[in-house]
Each structure stands twice: as structure tokens, then as C-alpha cells.
Amino acid sequence: MDLIEQLVAIVGSDNILTAAGDMAPYLLDWRGYYRGAARCLVRPASSEEVSAVVRACSQAGVAMVPQGGNTSLCGASIPDESGEAVLICLSRLNRIRKIDLDNSSITVEAGCLLQAVHEAALAAWRLFPLALAAEGSCQIGGNLSTNAGGVQVIRYGNMRELTLGLEVVLPSGEVWNGLHGLRKDNTGYDLKQLFIGAEGTLGIITGAGAQAFSSAAGQRYLLAGARIAAGRRTSAG
């Protein structure tokens, strides 16, 4: 069984593209400066599928290029022109796994749009502060892989400062699970920092836990509730 047949067995025929026309939008960078080629594009839907795809490519000696929202301005998510690489699109890893109100944290998959993370956090009266013009198309995995900062970086920091834990598929296909919400962890090397800003060269990020701050909207809601409750007590007295 050749590599493409193996990949089809992993993700299904609907989630692998081989025709040049079908792959074309994924092989051109946002500014139109860089154009690449690939033997196929594969769209896994879970960390397990990413792991299996990476293992198959690794065993075949085939290069891999992970791609998020493809909003990069420097061609980082575009394969070279050889047409030998497999392009791994992470857009189907788009679930919000958990919102922990007690810990003020949110756990998401790498293919989540930044806007979707904002909306999920706000629905829980929390703020995920990374703010970019491309929030409707960029993905969290890409934000992590480029250590994005955005317009609130001075107040809240880059993705390095916002990230609590990661789940990463290593080049061998093994899954490193450092996905936790600990605010203090002095148990050894802070391995997640190796992958943040590495642009997929050391592994493919599939999940992340990040800080979610109390939002201004949530604070206003709680303040209004407190005032209403105080008014009721006054009336009752």
C-alpha cells in the first residue's frame, strides 16, 4: 500500500486532496507571494489521526508541512515547489474541549479559529485576550506556532505568556501530552516553550490550554447583579 492509500485509510477519501485544482487555495500564501506544490493535502480530525498521518509520512521518509488558517505573511505554511511534501491541514481539529471557570482557563484544539475561541470564552464571561485582524480566519495552532502577540500584547503578553499547556504530535508520530492548566509547574523542563514559535519544525500542535481572564462584560454583569440584589435587600428591609 503506497503512502496516499495509507492516508486515505486514516482520514477517509473525503479528507484527502490530490488534484492540483483542489489543492491550489492551500498552496498560495495570503499575499500571493509564495506558491508551492504538494503530493497531497490531508485533513485529519483528531490528534490520533494526526499521529497516524505523521507516523505514516515519517516511515515513508516524506516531508510534512502543517497548515492552519494560512494567514501567514511570510510563506511559512506553504510547501516548497518540489511537490514531494504532504500538506497537513488542521482545520477539522476545531473543538472547544473545556472551559474551566474555577481556573479561568480554556482548552481548545489547534484548528479552532481565534474568533471561535473569543466567542466561547465570552459566553463563559471570560476573555481570551489575543487579538489579531485575521481572527476570523487564523487558527490557534498557527498563533502558537508563530508566538503571536496581537494588539493587546503589552497588557497580556505573547502566546508564550498566555499558554498553560500543549498537546503535540512529535515527528515520530508519538503524542506528547503536556495539556494541563497548572499556573505553577516546577517539575522539570518547560517543554511547551520549545514548540511555541517553532512553526511546526519540532512537532505539530494539536491542542492547547490557555488563560481566560475575567472579561469586562462579565464584570459588568456581576456588578449589575450585585446592585439588583442589594436593592432587593434594601426594599425588603
N, C-alpha and C positions, 0 to 999 in steps of 0.2 A: 504494500500500500504506500503510495507516494505521499508527500507532505500535505498537499491540498486535500487529499482524501482523508487523511488523519484529522485535519482541521474541521472538515465537514462533519466527521463523526463526533467531534467535540461540541460544536456550536450549532450544527444544523445547516442545511444548504441555504436557508433563507438569510443566514447571517454571515455569509462569506461572499465577497465580490471578487470577480476575476476579470471582467470585461473592462477595457480601458475607459469607455464612456461612463460606466457606473462608478469607477474609482476616481474619475477626473476631479470632482469637487474636493476630494480629500488630499489631492496631490499638488495643490496650488496654495501658497500661503495667502494670508488675508490681504496683503498689499499687492499680490500678483508679481512679486519679485522672484520667487523661488518656485520651480516646478520640478517634481521628482517622478519616480516610477516605482512600481511595486509588483511583485508576483501575485499578490492578493491582498485584500483587506478583510480582516476578521473582526467580528463584533461579539465578544464574549459577554455573558450576562451576570457573572459571579466571579468571586476570587478563585473559586475552584476551577472554573473554565479558563480563567486567565492562566492559572498554574499549569493546566494541561496543555494549553497553547504554547506557553513558554517552554515547557519541557519538550514538546514535540519539535519545536524550532531549534532548540539547543542541541538535541540529539542529531538533528539533520545538518547542524552547522550553518544554519541560516540566520542572518541578522534580523533583528526586530526593531521597529520604531513605534513607541507608544504615542497615541494622539488623543488629546482631549477635545476642546472646542475649536482647535485650530485658529485661535485668535492671536498667536504669536506674531510679532513684527520682525522677527529675525530668522525665520525659516526653521526654527528648532524642531518643529513637529513634521517636517517634510523629509521623506527618504531621499537618498541620492538618485542619480539618473540611471543606475545600473539595472534597475528592475529586479534585483535579486531579493530585496528585503520583504518581510511580511509587515504590513502596517496593522497595528493593533488599536482599534478604535474602542474607547471605553465608555461611549455614550449610554450603553444599556445598563451600566452599573450606576443607577440613578436613584437609589432608595435612601430615604432618611431612616437610619436604623434605630436611633434612640435620641430622645431629648430628656436629659436628667436635670430636673428643676432644682433638686437639692444641691447638686454640684455645679449648677449653671454651666452645663456643657451640652454639646450636640455631637452625635456620631453619624457620619454620612459616608456614602460611597463616592469613589473618585469621579464618577461620571455625572454627579449632581451639578446642575447649573448653579452658579453663585446666587442668582436671583431666587432659585427654589430654596436654597439654604436660608437666605434672608427671610423669605416668607414663612418658612417653617419655624424659625426662631421667633419671629414677631408674633406668630399665632400663639406661642407659649409665653408671650410677654418677655422675650429675650432679644438681645441684639447680637448678631454676628457682624463685627464691625468692618471687615474687609469690603471696600467699596471701589469698584472699577467701572469705567464707561462700558466695558464689554460684559457686564454682569448678566445680561440676558443670553449670552452665548458661551462665555468662558466656563470652564469646569473646575471643580475643586482640585482634582488631581493635577491639572495644569498650574493652578495657583500655588500649590505646594511645590511642584517640581521646579518652578521658577522663583520661589520665595517671594511671591507678590507682596506689594506693600499697599498701593492704593492711596486714596486721598485722606485717609484717617491714620496714616502710618505713624505720624508723630505722637498721636494720642494713644494708639493701641499697639503699634509695632507691626513688623512684617509677619508673614505666616509662621516664621520660626517662633515668634513670641505667642502666637495665638494657638499653636498646636500642642495638644496634650499627649497624643499617641497616634501611631500609624499601623496599618496592615499593608505589607509589601510582599509582592512575589519576586523572589530572587532569580538571578539568571539561570539557576539550575531547575527552576520550577517549584522549589520549596517556598512555603508561605511563612514569612516571619510575622508573628502576631505580637506587636507592641501596642495594641489598641486598648488603651485604658484612659481613665480620666483623672489619674493622680496629679495633684498640684505639686507635690514634692516626691521625688523618687531619686534617692541617692544609692541605689542598689548596683551601681556599676556604670558602664558606658551609656551615654545618652544616644543610642543608635539611631533614633529617628532623625537626628540632625544631619546624619550622613546622606539621607535621601531627600531632605528638603533642599531645594535649589540644585539638585544633581541632574535635573532634566531627563530622568529615566535611565541614566547611564549605569546606575548601580542596582536598579530594580524598578518594578512597576508598582506604584502606589495604587492600592485598590480600596482602601478605606482610611478614614481619619476621624479622630476625636479632637474637638476644638472647644475653646472657651466661648460661652454665650453669655454676654453681660446683661444685667438688668436694663431693660430699654426705657427710654423716656416715656414712651406710650404706656408701658406697664406701670411706671411710677405714677403717672397721672391718674391711671385707673385706680391704683391702690389708694392714692391720696383722696380721690373723689369718694371712694367707698368709705374711707375713714371719716370724712366730713359728713357723709349721709348718716353713718352710724352715730356720730357724735350729736347730730341734730335730732335723731330719734330719741337718744337718751335724754337730751335737754327737754324735748316735748313731753316725754314720759314723766320727767321729774316735775 
